[in-house]
Amino acid sequence: MLELRPYQREAIEAVDAAFEAVDSTLLVASVGAGKTLMQAGFIQRVIGKFPKARFVCAVHTRELVRQNFEALLRVWPFCPAGINSAALGRRDTHSQVLFCSIQSVYKAAKKIGWCDCLIVDEAHLISPKGTTMYRQFIEELRAINPDMRILGMSGTPYRLDTGLLTEGGDALFQSVAYEIGVAQLIDEGYLTRPISKGTATTLDVSGVHLRGGDYIAGELERAVNKTEITEAAVNEIIQYGNGRRAWIVFAAGVDHATEIRDAMRRHGVSCEMVEGNTHAAERNRIIQDYKAGHIRCLTNVNVLSIGFDYPGIDLVALMRPTQSPALYIQQVGRGLRLSPGKSDCLILDFARVVSTLGPIDAVRIKKPGTGEGDAPIRVCPECQSINHASARTCVDCGHEFPEPEVKVHATAADAPVLSTEAATWRPVSSRNFYLHQKTGKPDGIKVVYLCGVTGINEWLGPAHTGYFKTKTNKWWLTHGGQRPFPTTAMEFLERQRELLPTAEIKVAPNQTNPRYWDVKDTRASSAHNPLPACNANTPEPDWMKELDDAIPF
């Protein structure tokens, strides 16, 4: 039986406890954290307490079905588990623990029957629309068992179209039971460190339009698939990849991936390409040759970003521009696993993804509907007719519109893949106050800032003295509070409607425990649009008190 890591045991216990209060929750764990083992450990724990409990584990690819099934058998070799996946040639329906491809079961809920707990890996793929496969499957399972629990697992708990999976009136998940991120896993030695080099070749896709929050695939590939751009990028990959043994390149489309592969081969680099239509036997052969070291470089289109785990990858080239944090993190994550002789993983960002979305441990999450964007029209310069933005020729006169311009910049794109030790400013999407109580000390205020999906804490002491009181008064004035200053925590909470929202915070890793952030400075929003006040009688929840013993006030 495998020995679970300490945080994996904590996660299992946290999910079990969460289901005492809610019927749906999230386990947020970075690439490489071992979500499959945590899922297996949770199933074993629950069935140990409730021997007849039934689980259905749904994913969207056959690779994940096989991977999750095998992980459970490693933890629990004699588990009564089965598989329902047409792609794997298995159609089990009555196993106590059933691993499924959602494509194979979304119309078969009645055949599967009673389910005590549905587990969805890569839960950010669940659309809020009721007509989608996941939603249809969930509704039919809940019709059979209205008390069914749902556990979502994801390293990226947000969607481009709806934001965080726990937000919004139609959010499927009620809470986050446990979270562990990339930075913590690197610091604790469970992942390797990504490093980056400035690339002279970068892609400007300002002429490519967005749909559903990300670039329109056809426009994107036409923009970036230029022979001179590909050749320049491949030259840089070869230069930086000297001494590195396993490269992976993420491309914008099949033609683009093929062009990259051919350019690699012209330079004498062994390279293959895989995409969605690659025959399973051929894909398996290519991947096995890659893992055996017979192929140095793999190019791919949206097939190796999820469920492909080869620890030896030590160079990741991003040549597919994206606005999707989930896709970005998944792609970089392919190179973060530990492997003998591997000290780091080089990330080459030709697509300016890092500078767009931020370091992978501090990703900027854009709220749905924000930003003006480009109007979805284009006016013909010949006849002045209005065309849809995606049109390649004018519907009236046949004029051919130029391809979106792509530029090669002389300046390097060198945004760090990990946030550095230096203090950095982060945008704040929301802020909450909690009454902070500690024996023998005056009541204080815990401020919780949400930056992307990361909660960062700061403490204020309106009833304290000395530097702590001075700091609190400065914070109050910075956020538009009026004099006289609050003198108690309760007065602070009662007057919080005077305050402006926090726009940004300046943070640096805590010197004692780098898992946590210290707030060095704050900036308030210029618009007086305060968030709803919290209940002044509500103390901070127990789960937020983990640092209390280290706080002297």
C-alpha positions in Angstrom: 0.0 0.0 0.0 1.3 3.5 -0.9 2.2 6.0 1.8 0.4 9.2 1.3 2.2 12.6 1.7 1.2 14.7 4.7 -0.8 17.2 2.7 -2.6 14.4 0.9 -3.8 13.0 4.2 -4.9 16.5 5.2 -6.8 17.0 2.0 -8.7 13.7 2.4 -9.7 14.6 6.0 -10.7 18.1 4.9 -13.0 16.8 2.1 -14.6 14.3 4.5 -15.2 17.1 7.0 -16.6 19.5 4.3 -19.3 17.0 3.4 -20.7 17.3 7.0 -21.8 20.9 6.1 -22.3 21.0 2.3 -23.3 18.5 -0.5 -20.7 19.8 -3.0 -17.1 20.9 -2.5 -13.8 21.4 -4.3 -10.4 19.9 -3.8 -8.0 22.4 -5.4 -4.6 20.8 -6.0 -1.9 21.9 -8.4 -0.4 19.8 -11.2 1.8 17.2 -9.6 0.0 17.2 -6.2 -1.4 13.7 -6.7 -5.1 14.3 -7.1 -5.6 10.8 -8.2 -4.1 9.4 -5.0 -6.1 11.8 -2.9 -9.2 10.7 -4.7 -8.3 7.1 -4.1 -7.6 7.7 -0.4 -10.9 9.5 0.1 -12.8 6.6 -1.5 -11.1 4.1 0.7 -11.7 6.2 3.8 -15.4 6.6 3.2 -16.0 2.9 2.3 -14.1 2.0 5.4 -16.7 3.9 7.4 -19.7 3.1 5.2 -19.1 -0.3 3.5 -22.0 0.1 1.0 -21.2 3.6 -0.1 -21.2 3.9 -3.9 -18.9 6.2 -6.0 -19.0 7.3 -9.6 -15.8 9.0 -10.9 -16.3 10.9 -14.1 -13.7 12.4 -16.4 -13.5 13.5 -20.0 -10.6 11.5 -21.4 -9.8 7.7 -21.5 -6.3 8.5 -20.2 -7.7 9.9 -17.0 -10.2 7.0 -16.6 -7.3 4.6 -16.8 -5.0 6.7 -14.6 -7.5 7.2 -11.8 -8.6 3.6 -11.9 -5.0 2.4 -11.6 -4.2 4.9 -8.8 -7.1 3.5 -6.7 -5.8 -0.1 -7.2 -2.3 1.0 -6.0 -3.8 2.3 -2.8 -6.4 -0.4 -2.4 -5.6 -3.5 -4.6 -8.8 -5.4 -3.9 -11.2 -2.4 -4.4 -14.5 -3.4 -6.1 -13.9 -1.0 -9.0 -14.9 -1.1 -12.6 -14.7 1.0 -15.8 -17.3 2.4 -18.2 -15.6 3.8 -21.2 -16.2 3.0 -24.8 -12.7 4.0 -25.8 -11.3 1.5 -23.4 -13.7 -1.3 -24.4 -15.3 -1.6 -20.9 -19.0 -1.0 -20.1 -19.4 -1.9 -16.4 -22.4 -0.3 -14.8 -22.8 -1.9 -11.3 -19.3 -1.7 -9.8 -19.3 -0.1 -6.3 -16.6 2.3 -7.5 -17.2 3.1 -11.2 -14.6 5.1 -13.3 -16.3 6.6 -16.4 -15.8 8.7 -19.5 -18.5 11.3 -19.4 -19.1 10.8 -23.1 -20.0 7.1 -22.4 -22.3 7.6 -19.4 -24.1 11.0 -19.6 -27.2 9.3 -21.1 -26.9 6.2 -18.9 -27.6 7.5 -15.4 -30.6 5.1 -15.0 -28.4 2.1 -15.8 -25.8 3.2 -13.4 -28.4 3.8 -10.7 -27.8 4.9 -7.1 -24.7 7.0 -6.4 -23.7 8.3 -3.0 -20.8 10.5 -4.2 -19.9 11.7 -7.7 -16.3 12.7 -8.2 -15.3 14.8 -11.2 -11.7 15.3 -12.1 -10.8 18.5 -14.0 -14.0 20.0 -12.6 -13.4 23.3 -14.3 -14.6 21.6 -17.5 -18.2 21.4 -16.1 -20.2 24.0 -17.9 -23.0 25.9 -16.1 -25.4 25.2 -19.0 -28.0 22.6 -18.1 -27.8 20.9 -21.6 -24.2 19.8 -21.3 -23.1 16.2 -20.7 -21.9 16.8 -17.1 -25.0 18.8 -16.1 -27.4 16.3 -17.7 -25.6 13.4 -15.9 -25.6 15.2 -12.6 -29.3 16.1 -12.8 -30.3 12.5 -13.6 -28.1 11.1 -10.8 -29.6 13.6 -8.3 -33.1 12.6 -9.4 -32.2 9.1 -8.2 -30.5 10.3 -5.0 -31.2 13.9 -4.0 -28.7 13.6 -1.2 -25.8 12.7 -3.5 -22.5 14.4 -2.7 -20.3 15.9 -5.4 -16.5 16.3 -5.2 -14.8 18.4 -7.8 -11.1 18.2 -8.3 -9.0 20.8 -10.2 -5.8 22.6 -10.1 -7.5 25.6 -11.8 -11.0 26.1 -10.2 -12.3 28.7 -12.6 -13.8 29.1 -16.0 -13.3 31.8 -18.6 -17.0 32.3 -19.0 -18.1 32.2 -15.4 -15.1 32.8 -13.1 -14.5 30.9 -9.9 -16.5 27.6 -9.7 -17.9 28.6 -6.3 -19.2 32.0 -7.4 -22.5 33.0 -9.1 -26.1 32.0 -8.6 -25.8 28.8 -10.6 -22.4 27.7 -9.1 -22.3 23.9 -8.7 -19.8 23.9 -5.9 -20.5 25.4 -2.4 -17.0 25.5 -0.9 -13.3 24.8 -1.3 -12.5 22.0 1.2 -8.7 22.1 0.7 -6.1 23.9 -1.5 -2.5 23.4 -2.2 -0.6 25.3 -4.9 2.5 25.2 -7.1 4.7 27.3 -4.9 4.1 25.2 -1.8 4.8 22.0 -3.7 8.0 23.4 -5.0 9.1 24.7 -1.6 8.4 21.4 0.0 10.4 19.5 -2.7 7.5 17.8 -4.4 7.9 19.6 -7.8 10.9 20.9 -9.7 11.4 24.7 -10.2 10.5 26.3 -13.5 13.0 28.8 -15.0 12.6 31.0 -18.0 14.8 32.6 -20.6 13.9 35.7 -22.6 12.9 34.8 -26.2 13.6 37.2 -29.0 10.8 35.7 -31.0 7.3 36.6 -29.7 3.8 36.6 -31.2 1.6 39.7 -31.4 -2.0 38.5 -31.8 -3.7 41.8 -31.3 -5.7 41.2 -34.5 -7.1 37.9 -33.3 -10.6 38.0 -31.8 -11.9 36.3 -28.7 -14.8 33.9 -28.3 -15.8 32.4 -25.0 -12.9 34.2 -23.4 -10.1 32.7 -25.5 -8.8 33.3 -29.0 -10.8 31.9 -31.9 -8.9 28.8 -32.9 -9.0 29.3 -36.7 -7.9 33.0 -36.6 -5.2 32.2 -34.0 -3.6 29.4 -36.1 -3.7 31.6 -39.3 -2.0 34.4 -37.3 0.9 32.4 -35.7 1.5 29.7 -38.4 4.1 31.7 -40.4 7.2 30.0 -41.7 9.6 32.7 -40.7 8.2 32.9 -37.2 8.3 29.2 -36.7 11.8 29.0 -38.0 13.0 31.7 -35.6 11.3 30.0 -32.6 12.7 26.6 -33.5 16.2 28.0 -33.7 15.8 29.5 -30.2 14.4 26.2 -28.8 17.4 24.3 -30.2 19.8 26.9 -28.8 18.3 26.9 -25.3 17.6 23.1 -25.4 21.2 22.1 -25.7 21.8 19.7 -22.9 18.1 19.1 -22.2 16.7 15.7 -23.1 12.9 15.9 -23.4 11.1 18.9 -25.1 7.4 19.5 -25.5 5.9 22.2 -27.7 2.3 23.4 -27.5 1.0 24.6 -30.9 -2.0 26.6 -32.0 -3.4 24.0 -34.5 -2.6 20.9 -36.5 -0.9 22.7 -39.4 1.1 24.8 -36.9 2.3 21.7 -35.0 3.2 20.0 -38.2 5.2 23.0 -39.3 7.1 23.0 -36.0 7.8 19.3 -36.3 9.1 19.7 -39.8 11.3 22.6 -38.9 12.8 20.6 -36.0 13.6 17.7 -38.4 15.3 20.0 -40.9 17.7 21.0 -38.1 18.4 17.3 -37.3 16.2 17.1 -34.1 14.1 13.9 -33.7 10.5 15.2 -33.5 7.0 13.8 -33.7 3.5 15.4 -33.6 0.3 14.2 -31.9 -3.2 15.6 -32.2 -6.8 14.5 -31.5 -7.1 12.4 -34.7 -3.8 10.6 -34.2 -4.7 6.9 -34.1 -4.4 5.5 -30.6 -1.8 2.9 -31.5 0.3 5.5 -33.3 0.0 7.9 -30.4 1.0 5.2 -27.9 4.1 4.3 -30.1 5.2 7.9 -30.3 4.8 8.5 -26.6 6.7 5.3 -25.7 9.5 6.3 -28.0 9.5 9.7 -26.5 9.8 8.4 -23.0 12.5 5.9 -24.0 14.6 8.8 -25.3 14.3 7.9 -29.0 12.4 11.2 -29.7 13.7 14.4 -28.3 10.8 16.7 -29.1 7.0 16.3 -29.2 4.7 18.9 -30.8 1.0 18.7 -30.0 -2.4 20.3 -30.2 -4.5 20.2 -27.0 -3.9 16.5 -26.3 -0.9 16.5 -23.9 -1.8 19.3 -21.6 -4.0 17.1 -19.4 -3.4 13.5 -18.3 0.1 13.2 -19.8 2.6 12.6 -17.1 6.3 12.1 -18.1 8.6 13.4 -15.3 11.6 13.6 -17.7 10.2 16.7 -19.6 12.7 19.5 -19.0 11.8 22.0 -21.7 8.3 23.4 -22.4 7.8 25.8 -25.3 4.6 27.8 -25.3 3.7 28.6 -28.9 -0.1 28.7 -28.5 -1.2 32.1 -27.2 -4.1 31.8 -24.7 -6.2 33.8 -22.3 -7.1 30.6 -20.3 -5.3 30.3 -17.0 -6.3 26.7 -16.8 -4.7 25.8 -20.1 -1.5 27.8 -19.2 -1.1 26.1 -15.9 -1.7 22.7 -17.3 0.9 23.2 -20.1 3.6 24.5 -17.8 2.8 21.8 -15.3 3.8 19.1 -17.8 7.4 20.0 -17.0 7.3 20.3 -13.2 7.4 16.7 -12.0 10.6 15.4 -10.4 13.0 13.1 -12.3 16.5 11.8 -11.6 19.1 14.2 -13.0 16.6 17.0 -13.6 17.2 20.1 -11.6 14.7 22.4 -13.2 12.4 22.9 -16.2 13.0 25.6 -18.8 9.9 27.5 -20.0 10.2 29.3 -23.3 7.2 31.7 -23.7 7.0 32.7 -27.4 3.2 33.3 -26.9 3.5 36.0 -24.1 1.3 33.8 -21.9 3.3 34.5 -18.7 3.2 38.3 -19.2 -0.5 38.1 -20.0 -1.6 35.8 -17.1 1.2 36.2 -14.5 3.4 33.7 -12.8 1.8 30.2 -12.4 1.7 30.6 -8.6 0.0 34.0 -8.9 -2.2 33.8 -12.0 -4.4 36.8 -12.7 -8.0 35.7 -13.0 -10.1 38.0 -15.3 -13.7 38.3 -14.2 -16.2 37.3 -16.9 -17.6 40.3 -18.8 -14.8 42.7 -17.8 -12.8 44.6 -20.5 -14.2 46.2 -23.6 -12.6 43.9 -26.2 -12.9 44.4 -30.0 -16.2 44.9 -31.6 -17.2 41.7 -33.5 -17.4 43.5 -36.8 -15.1 44.6 -39.6 -15.9 47.2 -42.3 -14.9 46.5 -45.9 -12.6 49.2 -47.2 -13.9 48.7 -50.7 -17.6 48.9 -50.4 -18.1 49.9 -46.7 -20.2 46.8 -45.9 -20.3 45.6 -42.3 -19.0 42.0 -41.9 -18.7 39.7 -38.9 -15.2 40.0 -37.4 -14.4 36.4 -38.4 -15.1 36.9 -42.1 -12.1 36.3 -44.4 -13.8 37.9 -47.5 -16.5 40.6 -47.8 -20.0 39.2 -48.1 -20.9 41.9 -50.6 -18.0 42.6 -52.9 -15.6 39.6 -52.2 -12.7 41.8 -51.0 -10.2 39.7 -49.1 -9.4 40.9 -45.7 -5.7 40.8 -44.6 -4.6 38.2 -42.1 -4.1 39.5 -38.5 -0.6 40.9 -38.3 2.1 39.0 -36.5 5.2 40.7 -35.4 8.7 39.5 -34.3 10.0 41.7 -31.5 13.6 42.3 -30.9 13.0 42.6 -27.1 12.9 39.5 -25.1 9.8 38.2 -23.3 11.2 37.4 -19.9 8.3 37.4 -17.4 9.2 35.0 -14.6 7.2 31.8 -14.4 7.3 31.9 -10.6 6.7 34.9 -8.5 10.0 36.1 -7.2 11.2 36.8 -3.6 10.9 40.5 -4.2 7.7 42.3 -3.2 5.1 42.5 -6.0 1.8 44.2 -6.5 -1.3 42.1 -7.0 -4.8 43.1 -8.0 -7.5 42.4 -5.3 -10.9 41.0 -6.5 -12.6 41.0 -3.1 -11.9 41.8 0.5 -13.5 40.6 3.8 -13.1 41.5 7.4 -13.3 39.1 10.4 -13.2 39.7 14.1 -9.9 38.4 15.3 -9.8 37.3 19.0 -6.8 36.1 21.0 -6.7 35.3 24.6 -5.1 38.2 26.6 -5.0 40.6 23.7 -7.5 43.3 22.5 -9.7 42.2 19.7 -8.3 42.8 16.2 -9.4 42.7 12.6 -8.3 40.0 10.1 -8.5 41.3 6.5 -8.7 38.6 3.9 -7.9 39.8 0.3 -8.8 37.5 -2.6 -6.1 37.8 -5.3 -7.1 35.4 -8.2 -7.9 32.3 -6.3 -5.4 33.0 -3.5 -6.5 34.3 -0.1 -3.9 36.6 1.6 -4.3 37.8 5.2 -3.4 41.0 7.0 -4.1 41.9 10.6 -5.1 45.4 11.9 -5.4 46.5 15.5 -7.6 49.6 16.1 -7.5 48.9 19.9 -3.7 48.3 20.1 -0.9 50.7 20.7 2.5 51.6 19.2 3.5 50.6 15.6 0.5 48.3 15.2 -2.0 51.1 15.9 -0.1 53.5 13.7 -0.1 51.0 10.8 -3.9 50.5 11.3 -4.6 54.2 11.3 -2.6 54.6 8.1 -4.5 51.7 6.5 -7.8 53.4 7.5 -6.8 56.7 5.9 -5.5 55.1 2.8 -8.9 53.5 2.3 -10.8 56.8 2.7 -11.8 56.3 6.4 -12.8 59.4 8.3 -11.4 60.8 11.6 -11.5 60.1 14.5 -10.0 56.7 14.0 -11.8 53.6 15.3 -10.6 52.7 18.8 -12.1 49.1 18.9 -12.5 46.3 16.5 -16.3 46.5 16.8 -16.2 50.2 15.9 -14.0 49.4 12.9 -16.5 46.8 11.6 -19.5 49.1 12.3 -17.9 51.9 10.3 -16.5 49.8 7.4 -18.9 51.3 4.9 -16.8 54.5 5.0 -14.0 52.5 3.4 -13.0 52.3 -0.3 -12.3 48.9 -1.8 -8.7 47.7 -1.9 -7.5 47.8 -5.5 -4.0 46.2 -5.0 -1.8 44.8 -2.3 2.0 44.6 -2.3 3.1 41.2 -1.1 6.3 39.3 -0.4 6.8 35.7 0.9 6.9 35.4 4.7 10.5 35.0 5.7 9.7 32.5 8.5 7.2 30.4 6.4 7.4 31.0 2.6 4.0 29.2 2.3 2.4 32.5 3.4 2.5 36.1 2.1 3.2 39.3 4.1 1.3 42.4 3.0 3.8 45.2 2.6 1.5 48.0 1.3 -2.0 48.6 0.0 -3.7 50.8 -2.6 -7.4 51.7 -2.5 -9.7 52.0 -5.4 -10.6 55.5 -6.5 -14.2 54.6 -6.9 -16.3 54.5 -3.7 -18.0 51.2 -4.3 -17.6 49.4 -1.0 -18.3 45.7 -0.7 -21.3 44.6 1.5 -20.4 44.9 5.2 -19.8 41.7 7.1 -21.7 40.9 10.3 -19.8 42.7 13.1 -20.7 39.9 15.5 -19.1 37.2 13.3 -15.6 36.1 14.4 -13.1 34.6 12.0 -13.9 31.0 11.2 -11.8 28.3 13.0 -10.2 27.2 9.7 -8.6 30.7 9.3 -6.7 30.6 12.6 -3.7 28.6 11.5 -1.2 31.4 12.0 -2.6 32.8 15.2 0.1 31.3 17.5 2.8 33.1 15.4 1.1 36.5 15.7 2.2 38.7 18.7 -1.0 40.8 18.7 
